[in-house]
Amino acid sequence: MDVEKAIALVTAAGIGVTDRRRNEEDSGWWLCFANGAELEVKDNGELAASGKGADDVAKLLDLPGNPGVS
């Protein structure tokens, strides 16, 4: 999944983006959402959600068993 699709799916559920920047390795994007979730969207399509609202974001993006969810 690319970063634009991930943003569209999460924001369509009413969860706004509060920050968007390239990750430290410059291998993808790091997104922060208003519900406290953080999502890394790598250029190869890999996704990892973490933070307070990670479960909600993982469900919206159909990420069962996402190892990044905490």
C-alpha positions as a printed NumPy array, in Angstrom:
array([[  0.   ,   0.   ,   0.   ],
       [  1.276,   3.481,  -0.75 ],
       [  1.209,   6.44 ,   1.605],
       [ -1.595,   8.293,  -0.201],
       [ -3.941,   5.295,  -0.016],
       [ -3.156,   4.769,   3.678],
       [ -3.896,   8.426,   4.422],
       [ -7.135,   8.303,   2.429],
       [ -8.413,   5.22 ,   4.258],
       [ -7.629,   6.527,   7.733],
       [ -8.857,  10.084,   7.169],
       [-12.091,   8.769,   5.599],
       [-12.821,   7.27 ,   9.023],
       [-12.483,  10.726,  10.586],
       [ -8.962,  10.377,  11.978],
       [ -6.877,  13.349,  10.885],
       [ -3.19 ,  13.391,   9.997],
       [ -1.154,  15.533,  12.392],
       [  2.321,  14.93 ,  10.913],
       [  3.83 ,  13.422,   7.764],
       [  7.567,  13.063,   7.171],
       [ 10.138,  10.728,   5.652],
       [ 11.546,   8.159,   8.052],
       [ 15.154,   8.34 ,   9.22 ],
       [ 16.314,   5.716,   6.709],
       [ 14.559,   7.601,   3.87 ],
       [ 12.871,   4.318,   2.998],
       [  9.28 ,   5.432,   3.565],
       [  6.917,   7.769,   5.383],
       [  6.137,   8.243,   9.048],
       [  2.57 ,   9.404,   9.7  ],
       [  1.052,  10.589,  12.965],
       [ -2.707,  10.671,  13.479],
       [ -4.99 ,  12.613,  15.801],
       [ -5.938,   9.456,  17.739],
       [ -2.312,   8.914,  18.825],
       [ -1.468,   6.289,  16.211],
       [  1.784,   6.342,  14.3  ],
       [  2.094,   4.553,  10.983],
       [  5.221,   3.777,   9.01 ],
       [  4.536,   3.255,   5.315],
       [  7.653,   1.959,   3.611],
       [  8.314,   2.571,  -0.072],
       [  8.051,  -1.2  ,  -0.661],
       [  4.469,  -1.18 ,   0.672],
       [  5.134,  -2.567,   4.147],
       [  3.079,  -1.011,   6.95 ],
       [  3.611,  -0.911,  10.715],
       [  1.294,   0.804,  13.182],
       [  2.196,   1.756,  16.737],
       [  1.059,   4.086,  19.491],
       [ -2.121,   4.682,  21.437],
       [ -4.551,   4.416,  18.504],
       [ -2.659,   1.759,  16.552],
       [ -5.386,  -0.884,  16.858],
       [ -7.942,   1.392,  15.196],
       [ -5.596,   2.289,  12.344],
       [ -4.531,  -1.347,  11.871],
       [ -8.185,  -2.386,  11.557],
       [ -8.893,   0.359,   9.01 ],
       [ -5.92 ,  -0.776,   6.929],
       [ -6.721,  -4.488,   7.368],
       [ -3.469,  -5.267,   9.17 ],
       [ -4.312,  -8.299,  11.34 ],
       [ -1.33 ,  -9.585,  13.255],
       [  0.62 ,  -6.394,  12.518],
       [  3.862,  -6.809,  14.502],
       [  4.173,  -3.048,  14.964],
       [  0.906,  -2.692,  16.855],
       [  1.469,  -1.933,  20.488]])
